Amino acid sequence: MDSAKVYKQEKPVFGHPMLKHYALDPEYINLNNGSYGTTPKPVLEAISQLTLRIEANPDLFHRVEYKPLLINARQKLADFIGAKLDEVVLVSNASMGVNTVLRNFDWEEGDIIFAFTTTYGSVFRTVHNLSDVPPHPTPSIVTLNFPTTHAEIIKVFKEHIQANPAKPNKKRVAVIDSIASNPGVTLPWKEMVAICKDEGIWSVIDAAHSIGQEVGINLTESAPDFWVSNCHKWLSAKRACAVMYIPERNQHIVKTSIPTSAVYISPADRKGPNFVEQFEWNGTIDFASYLTVPDALEFRQWMGGEEKINAYCHDLALRGGQILAKVLGTRVMDPEGDLTLNMVNVLLPLPSSMPMTGKSNASIRDKMLDSKAYSAYFYHNSGWWTRCSAQVWNELEDFEKIGKIWLQVCAKVKEEFEQGLLEGDEVN
């Protein structure tokens, strides 16, 4: 595929005509972009060419050519999210970015780490791992049950942190999703950041799903203390790639990259910043995915830009969710759409008494994969839900088709559950 020719001669048509610009199996209904992202062909073409360039002369590329390309990618991302160049670095994924931040705090006994019952699994476990090792900061978990409202989330958050005040000379850190994963809903993260500032709490924003889905991000204005977002989910870069924003005022907290870079300087010996340099090189990896950010942004500009893309996906998520709920005979989680961007959550017709076990998870997963269709699924607030990600290649027809597939899968899984075939230890 000649991307330059495509950009010059074609005009994008959203819906199934866009499938030709992706490498998806034509028989596969993909309503799960939110999990891993989906790389468009022009970006695949770019990374293929870049990989050949790297392999032609690895020394030349890594010693001379790589750094200017990385700076270009960082600059474009900085402009995109309203930040300064030297406040933006690239890491492999959002979990790595959040881990980098949390593991750089100088924890003390009596410190508190706030997380939520809806915090992404690996990040949730990171909080508990930190509490498991000396000096044992205390995890404090805020319960969120959906459906709910932004106003109620703010109220619950305020009440929880005020019920867990800071001890003398101790810190409090809050890990907050901008858009939760399961369920796929937006949180009032900007308002929560403001609350954290008022309460003297460090805000760490897990924005895994934000860039490319949340329009108009300006981190200088919203001013979180730390923010990290995957570029391979909604922004169309090649996985794995994430942008980590740490404002200059907080870069002293992140003393080392993970793993520690060869250019690390002990804080006591530093004569200037040592933040960006560490993330430019902290061990040999395949840097090619990081360098596809400009190609991804060019593809999105060709499609019409962020507002056009997300207007289509948002409208499709809202209308598609209603169609899916009708097919399933259930309901959408957020009927007013106030917490919905491009992911919609719909109740599945499965027994609420059936827990998420290794066997039940595998049964649902395998049946959906065998059907050549997929949307994420999860158990929340005494119900089974599916999370459908609306993308530019999807149409309303996809929601109807996957609804019929889900009906068949749920009927089979329900029968297995009633026969006692899905018992086992519960998993999160």
Secondary structure, DSSP 8 states (H G I E B T S, - for coil): --HHHHHHH-----SGGGGGGB---TT-EE--HHHH---BHHHHHHHHHHHHHHHH-HHHIIIIIHHHHHHHHHHHHHHHHT--GGGEEEES-HHHHHHHHHTTS---TT-EEEEETTS-HHHHHHHHHHHHSTT--EEEEE---SS--HHHHHHHHHHHHHHS---TT--EEEEEESB-SSS--B--HHHHHHHHHHHT-EEEEE-TTTTTTSTT--HHHH--SEEEEETTTSS---SS-EEEE--GGGTTT--S-SS--TT---GGG-SS--HHHHHH-SS---GGGGGGHHHHHHHHHHHT-HHHHHHHHHHHHHHHHHHHHHHHTS-BS-TT-TT-SSEEEEE-SS-TT---BHHHHHHHHHHHHHTTEE-EEEE-SSSEEEEEE--TT--HHHHHHHHHHHHHHHHHHHHHHHTTTT-S-B--
